[in-house]
């Protein structure tokens, strides 16, 4: 599901597989520049906390300030930290 580029970026940026899975499962998706951007907003955080439970959510919450770029075929193109607000 990850491209080679995304694998390298995740490793370089310390984005763990459980963070990628949480972003894909609960993150908000917005279309931008021909791909989907997947990130956590307030609503996604609430949904993830309810679904994962307090302990599992507490293990990943401080690492969810990331975003993924997902191609139309479902492959993750890249992953990066969110340094500022994403504008749509």
N, C-alpha and C positions, 0 to 999 in steps of 0.2 A: 504494500500500500504506500510506502514511502519511496520516493525516487532516491537515487544515490545522492543527489544534491541535498535533499531533505535530511537524509541520514547523517551526512557530514555536518550540516548546520545544527541539527539537534545535539550531536555530540559536542561540537564546539561551544554551543550556548547552554549546555547543561539542561536540555529539555528532555525529561525522562519519559519513557513509554506510557506510564500511567497518566501523565499530564496530557499527552497527545490523545489518548483514549478518552479522557474526560472532556477535552475540548471538542472532539468529534461527536461524542454522545450528547452533550448538554449545551454546547456553545451555540451562540447566535450566528447565523450565516447571512452574509450580505454579498451581493454580486458586485464586483468591481474589476475593471480592466480585463474582462474576459475570463475571470476565475472567481471562485467564492472565497471570501475571507471568513474564517471561523474564529470567534473570540468569545470571551465571557463578558456578558453584561450583568446588571443587577438581577434580572429575571433568571438568567441562566445559572447564576450562583445559587439562588434560592432553590431552583429545581434540582441542581446537583446535590445540594445539602440534604434535601428531603430524600432523594433516591439513594445516595451513598451511605447516609447515616453520619452521625456526628464525628466518629473516630476516623473513618476513611476520608471524609471531607477535610478534616483538620490536617491530615497528612499532605494534602495537595493544594490547599487553598492559597498558601503563600507563593505557589509556583504557577498559578493560573493567569498571571498577567502576561500572557503570551498570545500569539495568534498564528494561525496556519493558513497557508494559501493552498486551496484544493482545486485541482483541475476538474473539468467536466467528466472525465472518466473515473473520478474518485481518488486518483493518486494525489498524495500530498507533495506539492512542489517545493515548499520551503516552510520554515518555522522561524519565528523571531520573537524577541521580547517586545512588549508594547511599552514604548517610552513616552508616548503621549496619546491623547484621545484620537481614536479613529473617526474620521468625518465621512459621512455618506450623503 
